[in-house]
């Protein structure tokens, strides 16, 4: 019984993801942009500071 419920949940999740796919892809693109900006702003200066030591 639990397996049936789980597979139904997965089905529902899959369907709702399918409906939101374009929105999801847009969000993913936004997130990737934000992520690379974060890397430039935070990680690179930190790496430079570590290299100086």
C-alpha positions as CSV (number, residue, x, y, z in Angstrom):
1,X,0.0,0.0,0.0
2,X,2.8,2.4,0.8
3,X,4.4,1.8,-2.5
4,X,1.2,2.6,-4.3
5,X,0.9,5.9,-2.4
6,X,4.5,6.8,-3.1
7,X,4.1,6.1,-6.8
8,X,1.0,8.2,-6.9
9,X,2.8,11.0,-5.2
10,X,5.6,10.7,-7.7
11,X,3.1,10.8,-10.5
12,X,1.4,13.9,-9.1
13,X,4.8,15.6,-8.7
14,X,5.8,14.7,-12.2
15,X,2.5,16.0,-13.7
16,X,2.8,19.3,-11.8
17,X,6.4,19.7,-12.8
18,X,5.4,19.0,-16.4
19,X,2.9,21.9,-16.2
20,X,5.4,24.2,-14.6
21,X,8.3,23.2,-16.9
22,X,8.8,26.6,-18.6
23,X,8.6,28.4,-15.3
24,X,11.0,25.9,-13.8
25,X,13.5,26.4,-16.7
26,X,13.2,30.2,-16.4
27,X,13.9,30.0,-12.6
28,X,16.8,27.7,-13.3
29,X,18.3,30.2,-15.7
30,X,17.8,32.9,-13.2
31,X,19.4,30.8,-10.5
32,X,22.4,30.0,-12.6
33,X,22.9,33.7,-13.3
34,X,22.6,34.6,-9.6
35,X,25.0,31.7,-8.8
36,X,27.7,32.9,-11.2
37,X,27.4,36.4,-9.8
38,X,27.7,35.0,-6.3
39,X,30.9,33.2,-7.4
40,X,32.4,36.3,-8.8
41,X,31.5,38.4,-5.8
42,X,32.4,36.1,-3.0
43,X,34.4,33.0,-4.0
44,X,37.0,34.6,-6.3
45,X,38.1,37.3,-3.8
46,X,38.3,34.6,-1.1
47,X,40.5,32.5,-3.3
48,X,42.7,35.4,-4.1
49,X,43.0,36.2,-0.4
50,X,43.9,32.6,0.4
51,X,46.6,32.6,-2.4
52,X,48.2,35.7,-0.9
53,X,48.8,33.8,2.4
